[in-house]
Every structure is written in structure tokens, then in C-alpha cells.
Amino acid sequence: MDESHITRIAKLGSPRYRELVARTTHGVLESPGHADPKVRWAVAHHRMDDVPPALRTYVEKVRAHAYTVTDEDVEALKRDGYSEDAIFELTASAALGAALLRLERGLIALNESKT
């Protein structure tokens, strides 16, 4: 398993965010829900080989261009058998992964600017 965002963010010297990131990550990805936690982890960590094919386009859209998600995107997932609760959890997982990646990149830029 590759190094987690939490670990990399902690190594960047940001204790300010460490606990918040850890609690949020575990809440979104590991709490009881309708979507399989393994799939939520794969979505958040962008391990697309572990994401069911029916979800891949949607996950990419949420991750890169969330503002373009439409009702039809959600309806297509519902037709593929995903409940609204599962879709919400998977959306939150994709958004969390994108947010952590952006936070990490921002912290890297700040660290590099100090050197």
C-alpha cells in the first residue's frame, strides 16, 4: 500500500492539520455506510483499478471537475444499482481525495518556498 496523504502531510510538518485530516479521512472512508469501505478508499486514493468500471467516469468527474456533475450522472449510477446514500458516500470519498491532494500540494509549495 502506498503512503497515505495523512502520513505525507504529517511529514510536511503540518501538525495543525494532521488530526483534522485523520478524523475526516477515517470518518468518510471507514464509518458504517452503504458503499463498501474498500471502494471508498480506492476512490479517495485514486486507485482506479480497484474502482468498479461503472463508477470510474463519475469519480474522475468529481475529482477533477465537480461543478460539471449533473443529475443525469447520478441517475446513471442509480440505474447501475447504486443507492443515493452510496452515491453520496462515493462522492464524498472522491472529493476528500481531491482535497487532500490539493492540501498536500499546497503544503509542498509552502515548504519549497521556505528553502
A tleap script that builds the chain and sets N, CA, C and O, in Angstrom:
source leaprc.protein.ff14SB
mol = sequence {
  NMET ASP GLU SER HIE ILE THR ARG ILE ALA
  LYS LEU GLY SER PRO ARG TYR ARG GLU LEU
  VAL ALA ARG THR THR HIE GLY VAL LEU GLU
  SER PRO GLY HIE ALA ASP PRO LYS VAL ARG
  TRP ALA VAL ALA HIE HIE ARG MET ASP ASP
  VAL PRO PRO ALA LEU ARG THR TYR VAL GLU
  LYS VAL ARG ALA HIE ALA TYR THR VAL THR
  ASP GLU ASP VAL GLU ALA LEU LYS ARG ASP
  GLY TYR SER GLU ASP ALA ILE PHE GLU LEU
  THR ALA SER ALA ALA LEU GLY ALA ALA LEU
  LEU ARG LEU GLU ARG GLY LEU ILE ALA LEU
  ASN GLU SER LYS CTHR
}
set mol.1.N position { 0.846 -1.178 0.000 }
set mol.1.CA position { 0.000 0.000 0.000 }
set mol.1.C position { 0.891 1.240 0.000 }
set mol.1.O position { 1.891 1.295 0.716 }
set mol.2.N position { 0.522 2.228 -0.805 }
set mol.2.CA position { 1.334 3.431 -0.868 }
set mol.2.C position { 1.107 4.307 0.367 }
set mol.2.O position { 0.147 4.127 1.116 }
set mol.3.N position { 2.004 5.238 0.547 }
set mol.3.CA position { 1.960 6.128 1.693 }
set mol.3.C position { 0.692 6.976 1.640 }
set mol.3.O position { 0.328 7.479 0.577 }
set mol.4.N position { 0.027 7.135 2.762 }
set mol.4.CA position { -1.228 7.872 2.786 }
set mol.4.C position { -0.995 9.374 2.767 }
set mol.4.O position { 0.087 9.854 3.104 }
set mol.5.N position { -2.033 10.111 2.367 }
set mol.5.CA position { -1.984 11.569 2.409 }
set mol.5.C position { -1.705 12.039 3.829 }
set mol.5.O position { -0.960 12.997 4.032 }
set mol.6.N position { -2.301 11.367 4.815 }
set mol.6.CA position { -2.121 11.766 6.205 }
set mol.6.C position { -0.649 11.705 6.573 }
set mol.6.O position { -0.123 12.635 7.184 }
set mol.7.N position { 0.015 10.627 6.209 }
set mol.7.CA position { 1.426 10.465 6.525 }
set mol.7.C position { 2.266 11.507 5.804 }
set mol.7.O position { 3.159 12.108 6.400 }
set mol.8.N position { 1.989 11.722 4.541 }
set mol.8.CA position { 2.770 12.706 3.778 }
set mol.8.C position { 2.536 14.115 4.298 }
set mol.8.O position { 3.475 14.908 4.369 }
set mol.9.N position { 1.298 14.441 4.662 }
set mol.9.CA position { 1.004 15.767 5.210 }
set mol.9.C position { 1.722 15.944 6.544 }
set mol.9.O position { 2.255 17.017 6.826 }
set mol.10.N position { 1.736 14.903 7.360 }
set mol.10.CA position { 2.445 14.971 8.640 }
set mol.10.C position { 3.938 15.194 8.417 }
set mol.10.O position { 4.561 15.958 9.153 }
set mol.11.N position { 4.517 14.542 7.419 }
set mol.11.CA position { 5.941 14.715 7.132 }
set mol.11.C position { 6.257 16.123 6.644 }
set mol.11.O position { 7.395 16.580 6.756 }
set mol.12.N position { 5.266 16.803 6.108 }
set mol.12.CA position { 5.472 18.167 5.637 }
set mol.12.C position { 5.467 19.162 6.803 }
set mol.12.O position { 5.569 20.373 6.607 }
set mol.13.N position { 5.347 18.625 8.009 }
set mol.13.CA position { 5.446 19.476 9.185 }
set mol.13.C position { 4.194 20.262 9.469 }
set mol.13.O position { 4.269 21.424 9.869 }
set mol.14.N position { 3.058 19.661 9.273 }
set mol.14.CA position { 1.813 20.369 9.493 }
set mol.14.C position { 0.965 19.687 10.564 }
set mol.14.O position { -0.058 19.080 10.248 }
set mol.15.N position { 1.380 19.781 11.826 }
set mol.15.CA position { 0.568 19.180 12.890 }
set mol.15.C position { -0.794 19.867 13.008 }
set mol.15.O position { -1.746 19.293 13.537 }
set mol.16.N position { -0.870 21.080 12.518 }
set mol.16.CA position { -2.123 21.838 12.557 }
set mol.16.C position { -3.252 21.080 11.866 }
set mol.16.O position { -4.397 21.116 12.315 }
set mol.17.N position { -2.928 20.403 10.784 }
set mol.17.CA position { -3.948 19.709 10.011 }
set mol.17.C position { -4.014 18.218 10.262 }
set mol.17.O position { -5.011 17.580 9.923 }
set mol.18.N position { -2.981 17.652 10.845 }
set mol.18.CA position { -2.865 16.198 10.959 }
set mol.18.C position { -4.098 15.550 11.586 }
set mol.18.O position { -4.677 14.632 11.005 }
set mol.19.N position { -4.501 16.018 12.760 }
set mol.19.CA position { -5.636 15.407 13.459 }
set mol.19.C position { -6.936 15.612 12.689 }
set mol.19.O position { -7.741 14.687 12.575 }
set mol.20.N position { -7.145 16.797 12.168 }
set mol.20.CA position { -8.360 17.067 11.393 }
set mol.20.C position { -8.421 16.198 10.144 }
set mol.20.O position { -9.469 15.635 9.825 }
set mol.21.N position { -7.312 16.090 9.446 }
set mol.21.CA position { -7.260 15.255 8.238 }
set mol.21.C position { -7.514 13.796 8.596 }
set mol.21.O position { -8.267 13.109 7.905 }
set mol.22.N position { -6.895 13.324 9.666 }
set mol.22.CA position { -7.068 11.925 10.064 }
set mol.22.C position { -8.520 11.635 10.433 }
set mol.22.O position { -9.084 10.637 9.985 }
set mol.23.N position { -9.130 12.497 11.246 }
set mol.23.CA position { -10.519 12.261 11.661 }
set mol.23.C position { -11.471 12.332 10.474 }
set mol.23.O position { -12.377 11.507 10.354 }
set mol.24.N position { -11.277 13.297 9.610 }
set mol.24.CA position { -12.148 13.435 8.437 }
set mol.24.C position { -11.992 12.238 7.512 }
set mol.24.O position { -12.980 11.673 7.043 }
set mol.25.N position { -10.749 11.857 7.252 }
set mol.25.CA position { -10.484 10.728 6.366 }
set mol.25.C position { -11.120 9.449 6.899 }
set mol.25.O position { -11.802 8.735 6.164 }
set mol.26.N position { -10.898 9.169 8.157 }
set mol.26.CA position { -11.455 7.944 8.721 }
set mol.26.C position { -12.980 8.014 8.799 }
set mol.26.O position { -13.651 6.999 8.607 }
set mol.27.N position { -13.528 9.177 9.073 }
set mol.27.CA position { -14.982 9.312 9.108 }
set mol.27.C position { -15.626 9.051 7.755 }
set mol.27.O position { -16.639 8.357 7.666 }
set mol.28.N position { -15.041 9.603 6.711 }
set mol.28.CA position { -15.601 9.441 5.363 }
set mol.28.C position { -15.362 8.037 4.822 }
set mol.28.O position { -16.246 7.453 4.195 }
set mol.29.N position { -14.189 7.503 5.058 }
set mol.29.CA position { -13.817 6.261 4.393 }
set mol.29.C position { -14.089 4.989 5.190 }
set mol.29.O position { -14.225 3.915 4.604 }
set mol.30.N position { -14.168 5.088 6.501 }
set mol.30.CA position { -14.277 3.873 7.295 }
set mol.30.C position { -15.551 3.752 8.115 }
set mol.30.O position { -15.829 2.683 8.660 }
set mol.31.N position { -16.325 4.814 8.214 }
set mol.31.CA position { -17.539 4.735 9.022 }
set mol.31.C position { -18.552 3.815 8.336 }
set mol.31.O position { -18.490 3.615 7.122 }
set mol.32.N position { -19.485 3.256 9.115 }
set mol.32.CA position { -20.508 2.403 8.502 }
set mol.32.C position { -21.272 3.182 7.428 }
set mol.32.O position { -21.573 4.365 7.589 }
set mol.33.N position { -21.570 2.500 6.351 }
set mol.33.CA position { -22.282 3.170 5.269 }
set mol.33.C position { -22.831 2.178 4.265 }
set mol.33.O position { -22.882 0.972 4.505 }
set mol.34.N position { -23.238 2.726 3.136 }
set mol.34.CA position { -23.846 1.917 2.086 }
set mol.34.C position { -22.844 1.488 1.014 }
set mol.34.O position { -23.060 0.495 0.319 }
set mol.35.N position { -21.758 2.232 0.884 }
set mol.35.CA position { -20.712 1.876 -0.079 }
set mol.35.C position { -19.611 1.111 0.659 }
set mol.35.O position { -19.271 1.434 1.797 }
set mol.36.N position { -19.077 0.123 0.013 }
set mol.36.CA position { -18.008 -0.695 0.586 }
set mol.36.C position { -16.826 0.202 0.960 }
set mol.36.O position { -16.355 0.970 0.122 }
set mol.37.N position { -16.338 0.119 2.204 }
set mol.37.CA position { -15.190 0.941 2.604 }
set mol.37.C position { -13.960 0.733 1.718 }
set mol.37.O position { -13.186 1.668 1.517 }
set mol.38.N position { -13.768 -0.471 1.190 }
set mol.38.CA position { -12.631 -0.707 0.294 }
set mol.38.C position { -12.765 0.119 -0.983 }
set mol.38.O position { -11.779 0.640 -1.504 }
set mol.39.N position { -13.985 0.231 -1.474 }
set mol.39.CA position { -14.216 1.042 -2.679 }
set mol.39.C position { -14.050 2.517 -2.333 }
set mol.39.O position { -13.475 3.272 -3.116 }
set mol.40.N position { -14.548 2.937 -1.168 }
set mol.40.CA position { -14.373 4.338 -0.756 }
set mol.40.C position { -12.891 4.694 -0.667 }
set mol.40.O position { -12.481 5.766 -1.111 }
set mol.41.N position { -12.081 3.788 -0.088 }
set mol.41.CA position { -10.638 4.029 -0.011 }
set mol.41.C position { -10.029 4.111 -1.413 }
set mol.41.O position { -9.223 5.000 -1.686 }
set mol.42.N position { -10.407 3.200 -2.289 }
set mol.42.CA position { -9.874 3.218 -3.659 }
set mol.42.C position { -10.244 4.514 -4.368 }
set mol.42.O position { -9.416 5.101 -5.064 }
set mol.43.N position { -11.474 4.956 -4.195 }
set mol.43.CA position { -11.923 6.211 -4.810 }
set mol.43.C position { -11.105 7.377 -4.275 }
set mol.43.O position { -10.601 8.190 -5.051 }
set mol.44.N position { -10.969 7.467 -2.963 }
set mol.44.CA position { -10.254 8.589 -2.354 }
set mol.44.C position { -8.780 8.616 -2.732 }
set mol.44.O position { -8.201 9.687 -2.911 }
set mol.45.N position { -8.173 7.439 -2.855 }
set mol.45.CA position { -6.754 7.363 -3.163 }
set mol.45.C position { -6.480 7.223 -4.659 }
set mol.45.O position { -5.346 6.994 -5.080 }
set mol.46.N position { -7.524 7.363 -5.438 }
set mol.46.CA position { -7.441 7.349 -6.903 }
set mol.46.C position { -6.785 6.073 -7.419 }
set mol.46.O position { -5.963 6.109 -8.334 }
set mol.47.N position { -7.154 4.963 -6.828 }
set mol.47.CA position { -6.693 3.650 -7.299 }
set mol.47.C position { -7.763 3.103 -8.237 }
set mol.47.O position { -8.563 2.245 -7.864 }
set mol.48.N position { -7.756 3.609 -9.436 }
set mol.48.CA position { -8.853 3.361 -10.356 }
set mol.48.C position { -8.990 1.892 -10.754 }
set mol.48.O position { -10.081 1.470 -11.137 }
set mol.49.N position { -7.934 1.115 -10.675 }
set mol.49.CA position { -8.054 -0.313 -10.975 }
set mol.49.C position { -8.941 -1.025 -9.963 }
set mol.49.O position { -9.509 -2.075 -10.260 }
set mol.50.N position { -9.061 -0.451 -8.763 }
set mol.50.CA position { -9.887 -1.037 -7.708 }
set mol.50.C position { -11.283 -0.430 -7.636 }
set mol.50.O position { -12.086 -0.808 -6.783 }
set mol.51.N position { -11.569 0.508 -8.530 }
set mol.51.CA position { -12.889 1.157 -8.586 }
set mol.51.C position { -13.709 0.440 -9.653 }
set mol.51.O position { -13.232 0.246 -10.771 }
set mol.52.N position { -14.942 0.043 -9.318 }
set mol.52.CA position { -15.773 -0.627 -10.325 }
set mol.52.C position { -15.903 0.231 -11.589 }
set mol.52.O position { -16.038 1.451 -11.498 }
set mol.53.N position { -15.863 -0.398 -12.753 }
set mol.53.CA position { -15.928 0.345 -14.021 }
set mol.53.C position { -17.098 1.326 -14.114 }
set mol.53.O position { -16.946 2.408 -14.681 }
set mol.54.N position { -18.253 0.967 -13.571 }
set mol.54.CA position { -19.424 1.846 -13.658 }
set mol.54.C position { -19.218 3.170 -12.915 }
set mol.54.O position { -19.916 4.146 -13.188 }
set mol.55.N position { -18.278 3.207 -11.991 }
set mol.55.CA position { -18.029 4.411 -11.187 }
set mol.55.C position { -16.901 5.285 -11.718 }
set mol.55.O position { -16.811 6.457 -11.351 }
set mol.56.N position { -16.062 4.757 -12.550 }
set mol.56.CA position { -14.813 5.440 -12.906 }
set mol.56.C position { -15.018 6.822 -13.523 }
set mol.56.O position { -14.361 7.779 -13.113 }
set mol.57.N position { -15.896 6.941 -14.477 }
set mol.57.CA position { -16.119 8.234 -15.127 }
set mol.57.C position { -16.657 9.245 -14.117 }
set mol.57.O position { -16.236 10.401 -14.095 }
set mol.58.N position { -17.587 8.796 -13.289 }
set mol.58.CA position { -18.162 9.680 -12.274 }
set mol.58.C position { -17.090 10.138 -11.280 }
set mol.58.O position { -17.011 11.322 -10.955 }
set mol.59.N position { -16.276 9.211 -10.805 }
set mol.59.CA position { -15.218 9.538 -9.844 }
set mol.59.C position { -14.246 10.550 -10.452 }
set mol.59.O position { -13.865 11.520 -9.797 }
set mol.60.N position { -13.851 10.327 -11.687 }
set mol.60.CA position { -12.949 11.268 -12.361 }
set mol.60.C position { -13.583 12.654 -12.471 }
set mol.60.O position { -12.911 13.669 -12.291 }
set mol.61.N position { -14.870 12.684 -12.766 }
set mol.61.CA position { -15.563 13.953 -12.902 }
set mol.61.C position { -15.609 14.690 -11.566 }
set mol.61.O position { -15.344 15.891 -11.510 }
set mol.62.N position { -15.941 13.984 -10.505 }
set mol.62.CA position { -15.987 14.610 -9.176 }
set mol.62.C position { -14.596 15.092 -8.792 }
set mol.62.O position { -14.443 16.200 -8.277 }
set mol.63.N position { -13.608 14.290 -9.032 }
set mol.63.CA position { -12.227 14.606 -8.637 }
set mol.63.C position { -11.684 15.835 -9.364 }
set mol.63.O position { -11.033 16.682 -8.753 }
set mol.64.N position { -11.947 15.930 -10.655 }
set mol.64.CA position { -11.326 16.987 -11.458 }
set mol.64.C position { -12.239 18.178 -11.753 }
set mol.64.O position { -11.778 19.315 -11.845 }
set mol.65.N position { -13.525 17.908 -11.898 }
set mol.65.CA position { -14.454 18.964 -12.326 }
set mol.65.C position { -15.814 18.768 -11.664 }
set mol.65.O position { -16.820 18.584 -12.349 }
set mol.66.N position { -15.846 18.808 -10.352 }
set mol.66.CA position { -17.081 18.503 -9.617 }
set mol.66.C position { -18.254 19.381 -10.049 }
set mol.66.O position { -19.404 18.946 -10.006 }
set mol.67.N position { -17.972 20.587 -10.454 }
set mol.67.CA position { -19.035 21.507 -10.862 }
set mol.67.C position { -19.766 21.049 -12.125 }
set mol.67.O position { -20.811 21.604 -12.467 }
set mol.68.N position { -19.230 20.045 -12.820 }
set mol.68.CA position { -19.887 19.564 -14.043 }
set mol.68.C position { -20.779 18.351 -13.803 }
set mol.68.O position { -21.418 17.862 -14.735 }
set mol.69.N position { -20.832 17.859 -12.570 }
set mol.69.CA position { -21.691 16.708 -12.266 }
set mol.69.C position { -23.147 17.118 -12.445 }
set mol.69.O position { -23.572 18.179 -11.987 }
set mol.70.N position { -23.895 16.263 -13.115 }
set mol.70.CA position { -25.303 16.564 -13.389 }
set mol.70.C position { -26.216 15.517 -12.758 }
set mol.70.O position { -25.767 14.467 -12.297 }
set mol.71.N position { -27.496 15.829 -12.751 }
set mol.71.CA position { -28.482 14.861 -12.278 }
set mol.71.C position { -28.404 13.575 -13.099 }
set mol.71.O position { -28.601 12.484 -12.564 }
set mol.72.N position { -28.123 13.695 -14.371 }
set mol.72.CA position { -28.028 12.514 -15.239 }
set mol.72.C position { -26.872 11.606 -14.805 }
set mol.72.O position { -26.987 10.383 -14.880 }
set mol.73.N position { -25.776 12.188 -14.358 }
set mol.73.CA position { -24.662 11.374 -13.855 }
set mol.73.C position { -25.111 10.534 -12.669 }
set mol.73.O position { -24.794 9.349 -12.579 }
set mol.74.N position { -25.846 11.153 -11.768 }
set mol.74.CA position { -26.350 10.445 -10.584 }
set mol.74.C position { -27.386 9.405 -10.997 }
set mol.74.O position { -27.370 8.283 -10.491 }
set mol.75.N position { -28.277 9.761 -11.902 }
set mol.75.CA position { -29.301 8.816 -12.375 }
set mol.75.C position { -28.660 7.594 -13.033 }
set mol.75.O position { -29.148 6.476 -12.873 }
set mol.76.N position { -27.569 7.806 -13.774 }
set mol.76.CA position { -26.885 6.675 -14.419 }
set mol.76.C position { -26.348 5.709 -13.360 }
set mol.76.O position { -26.429 4.493 -13.533 }
set mol.77.N position { -25.801 6.244 -12.268 }
set mol.77.CA position { -25.314 5.375 -11.200 }
set mol.77.C position { -26.464 4.649 -10.515 }
set mol.77.O position { -26.332 3.485 -10.135 }
set mol.78.N position { -27.580 5.328 -10.359 }
set mol.78.CA position { -28.754 4.678 -9.763 }
set mol.78.C position { -29.232 3.537 -10.656 }
set mol.78.O position { -29.618 2.479 -10.159 }
set mol.79.N position { -29.208 3.747 -11.970 }
set mol.79.CA position { -29.602 2.677 -12.898 }
set mol.79.C position { -28.631 1.498 -12.809 }
set mol.79.O position { -29.009 0.352 -13.056 }
set mol.80.N position { -27.376 1.791 -12.452 }
set mol.80.CA position { -26.377 0.721 -12.288 }
set mol.80.C position { -26.467 0.041 -10.931 }
set mol.80.O position { -25.661 -0.835 -10.615 }
set mol.81.N position { -27.458 0.448 -10.120 }
set mol.81.CA position { -27.699 -0.229 -8.855 }
set mol.81.C position { -27.180 0.460 -7.609 }
set mol.81.O position { -27.286 -0.097 -6.516 }
set mol.82.N position { -26.629 1.638 -7.737 }
set mol.82.CA position { -26.130 2.368 -6.568 }
set mol.82.C position { -27.256 3.178 -5.934 }
set mol.82.O position { -28.012 3.857 -6.628 }
set mol.83.N position { -27.358 3.101 -4.621 }
set mol.83.CA position { -28.367 3.887 -3.909 }
set mol.83.C position { -27.885 5.335 -3.796 }
set mol.83.O position { -26.704 5.622 -3.990 }
set mol.84.N position { -28.811 6.241 -3.480 }
set mol.84.CA position { -28.423 7.636 -3.286 }
set mol.84.C position { -27.426 7.766 -2.139 }
set mol.84.O position { -26.506 8.581 -2.210 }
set mol.85.N position { -27.599 6.972 -1.084 }
set mol.85.CA position { -26.660 7.020 0.035 }
set mol.85.C position { -25.262 6.583 -0.402 }
set mol.85.O position { -24.270 7.216 -0.040 }
set mol.86.N position { -25.186 5.510 -1.172 }
set mol.86.CA position { -23.882 5.039 -1.660 }
set mol.86.C position { -23.254 6.084 -2.577 }
set mol.86.O position { -22.051 6.335 -2.493 }
set mol.87.N position { -24.047 6.689 -3.443 }
set mol.87.CA position { -23.529 7.725 -4.346 }
set mol.87.C position { -22.989 8.906 -3.538 }
set mol.87.O position { -21.932 9.450 -3.858 }
set mol.88.N position { -23.710 9.294 -2.504 }
set mol.88.CA position { -23.236 10.381 -1.641 }
set mol.88.C position { -21.884 10.025 -1.017 }
set mol.88.O position { -20.958 10.835 -1.031 }
set mol.89.N position { -21.778 8.822 -0.476 }
set mol.89.CA position { -20.532 8.396 0.170 }
set mol.89.C position { -19.378 8.343 -0.825 }
set mol.89.O position { -18.256 8.726 -0.496 }
set mol.90.N position { -19.647 7.876 -2.027 }
set mol.90.CA position { -18.604 7.803 -3.045 }
set mol.90.C position { -18.217 9.196 -3.534 }
set mol.90.O position { -17.052 9.451 -3.841 }
set mol.91.N position { -19.194 10.089 -3.604 }
set mol.91.CA position { -18.909 11.479 -3.969 }
set mol.91.C position { -18.035 12.132 -2.906 }
set mol.91.O position { -17.056 12.808 -3.223 }
set mol.92.N position { -18.398 11.924 -1.642 }
set mol.92.CA position { -17.599 12.471 -0.541 }
set mol.92.C position { -16.186 11.899 -0.562 }
set mol.92.O position { -15.225 12.618 -0.292 }
set mol.93.N position { -16.052 10.627 -0.877 }
set mol.93.CA position { -14.732 9.988 -0.938 }
set mol.93.C position { -13.881 10.594 -2.047 }
set mol.93.O position { -12.702 10.883 -1.840 }
set mol.94.N position { -14.469 10.785 -3.215 }
set mol.94.CA position { -13.731 11.379 -4.332 }
set mol.94.C position { -13.348 12.825 -4.017 }
set mol.94.O position { -12.227 13.247 -4.302 }
set mol.95.N position { -14.263 13.571 -3.437 }
set mol.95.CA position { -13.986 14.966 -3.084 }
set mol.95.C position { -12.899 15.048 -2.006 }
set mol.95.O position { -12.022 15.910 -2.067 }
set mol.96.N position { -12.963 14.158 -1.031 }
set mol.96.CA position { -11.949 14.130 0.011 }
set mol.96.C position { -10.574 13.842 -0.588 }
set mol.96.O position { -9.599 14.520 -0.262 }
set mol.97.N position { -10.495 12.856 -1.448 }
set mol.97.CA position { -9.217 12.536 -2.081 }
set mol.97.C position { -8.661 13.719 -2.854 }
set mol.97.O position { -7.466 14.005 -2.777 }
set mol.98.N position { -9.512 14.406 -3.595 }
set mol.98.CA position { -9.069 15.578 -4.351 }
set mol.98.C position { -8.620 16.691 -3.414 }
set mol.98.O position { -7.621 17.359 -3.680 }
set mol.99.N position { -9.345 16.896 -2.323 }
set mol.99.CA position { -8.995 17.940 -1.364 }
set mol.99.C position { -7.658 17.644 -0.690 }
set mol.99.O position { -6.832 18.542 -0.526 }
set mol.100.N position { -7.442 16.391 -0.300 }
set mol.100.CA position { -6.182 16.031 0.353 }
set mol.100.C position { -4.998 16.196 -0.601 }
set mol.100.O position { -3.921 16.635 -0.198 }
set mol.101.N position { -5.207 15.843 -1.852 }
set mol.101.CA position { -4.147 16.014 -2.837 }
set mol.101.C position { -3.799 17.494 -2.984 }
set mol.101.O position { -2.623 17.852 -3.052 }
set mol.102.N position { -4.804 18.341 -3.033 }
set mol.102.CA position { -4.567 19.781 -3.165 }
set mol.102.C position { -3.912 20.356 -1.907 }
set mol.102.O position { -3.030 21.209 -2.005 }
set mol.103.N position { -4.336 19.900 -0.736 }
set mol.103.CA position { -3.707 20.348 0.504 }
set mol.103.C position { -2.238 19.949 0.516 }
set mol.103.O position { -1.369 20.755 0.844 }
set mol.104.N position { -1.973 18.709 0.157 }
set mol.104.CA position { -0.600 18.223 0.129 }
set mol.104.C position { 0.257 19.053 -0.832 }
set mol.104.O position { 1.372 19.446 -0.492 }
set mol.105.N position { -0.262 19.311 -2.013 }
set mol.105.CA position { 0.490 20.108 -2.995 }
set mol.105.C position { 0.726 21.526 -2.482 }
set mol.105.O position { 1.798 22.096 -2.685 }
set mol.106.N position { -0.272 22.085 -1.823 }
set mol.106.CA position { -0.108 23.424 -1.252 }
set mol.106.C position { 0.961 23.455 -0.173 }
set mol.106.O position { 1.764 24.386 -0.117 }
set mol.107.N position { 0.974 22.442 0.685 }
set mol.107.CA position { 1.982 22.376 1.741 }
set mol.107.C position { 3.383 22.166 1.155 }
set mol.107.O position { 4.360 22.711 1.668 }
set mol.108.N position { 3.475 21.385 0.093 }
set mol.108.CA position { 4.760 21.198 -0.578 }
set mol.108.C position { 5.249 22.531 -1.131 }
set mol.108.O position { 6.420 22.878 -0.981 }
set mol.109.N position { 4.356 23.274 -1.766 }
set mol.109.CA position { 4.742 24.583 -2.310 }
set mol.109.C position { 5.197 25.522 -1.199 }
set mol.109.O position { 6.178 26.245 -1.368 }
set mol.110.N position { 4.502 25.521 -0.073 }
set mol.110.CA position { 4.916 26.364 1.052 }
set mol.110.C position { 6.280 25.948 1.587 }
set mol.110.O position { 7.129 26.795 1.862 }
set mol.111.N position { 6.488 24.642 1.733 }
set mol.111.CA position { 7.784 24.158 2.208 }
set mol.111.C position { 8.917 24.517 1.240 }
set mol.111.O position { 10.004 24.910 1.663 }
set mol.112.N position { 8.655 24.378 -0.039 }
set mol.112.CA position { 9.692 24.701 -1.034 }
set mol.112.C position { 9.998 26.191 -1.053 }
set mol.112.O position { 11.133 26.585 -1.321 }
set mol.113.N position { 9.014 27.013 -0.777 }
set mol.113.CA position { 9.244 28.459 -0.782 }
set mol.113.C position { 10.081 28.904 0.418 }
set mol.113.O position { 10.647 29.997 0.402 }
set mol.114.N position { 10.165 28.070 1.458 }
set mol.114.CA position { 10.952 28.397 2.638 }
set mol.114.C position { 12.423 28.040 2.465 }
set mol.114.O position { 13.272 28.472 3.245 }
set mol.115.N position { 12.711 27.254 1.444 }
set mol.115.CA position { 14.114 26.826 1.262 }
set mol.115.C position { 14.839 27.670 0.257 }
set mol.115.O position { 16.019 27.440 -0.006 }
savepdb mol mol.pdb
quit
